[in-house]
Amino acid sequence: MKTEERNFSTCSKHMFPVHDALAVLNGKWKLPIIISLMFGNKRFSQIGREIPKITDKMLSKELRDLEMNELVKRTVYDSIPVVVEYTLTDYGHTLEPVIEVLRKWGEKHRERIMKEESTE
């Protein structure tokens, strides 16, 4: 963090945007869905197969939330049978650097915790 004065006002300026971001990405399924779509457009069943233990009901709810927040686009193709495809929007792609930082931190954290467990 920059060398700003550490007081309530500067704390709030950092806390509120993070709170807002977490409100959009909350839960255990939204980030895995976004990560799945980072690797290409997918149909509903493809996303479900890539994310173990997510129910169809939960996947549907989370996709609607992500669509409402303009992170995911749902496209219905006029074909027989009807094909529905989900795509990460340009706005959704802005999360890629954030997810990459989280991935790197997660790898280091896992190493640290595993090392500590093996020395006990």
ZIHUPE-V897914 format. One record per helix or strand of 2 or more residues. SS is the DSSP state (H for helix, E for strand). FROM is the first residue (numbers start at 0). TO is the last residue. If there is no record, write none. Layout:
ss->SS from->FROM to->TO
ss->SS from->FROM to->TO
//
This chain:
ss->H from->7 to->24
ss->H from->29 to->37
ss->E from->41 to->42
ss->H from->43 to->49
ss->H from->55 to->67
ss->E from->71 to->76
ss->E from->82 to->87
ss->H from->89 to->92
ss->H from->95 to->118
//
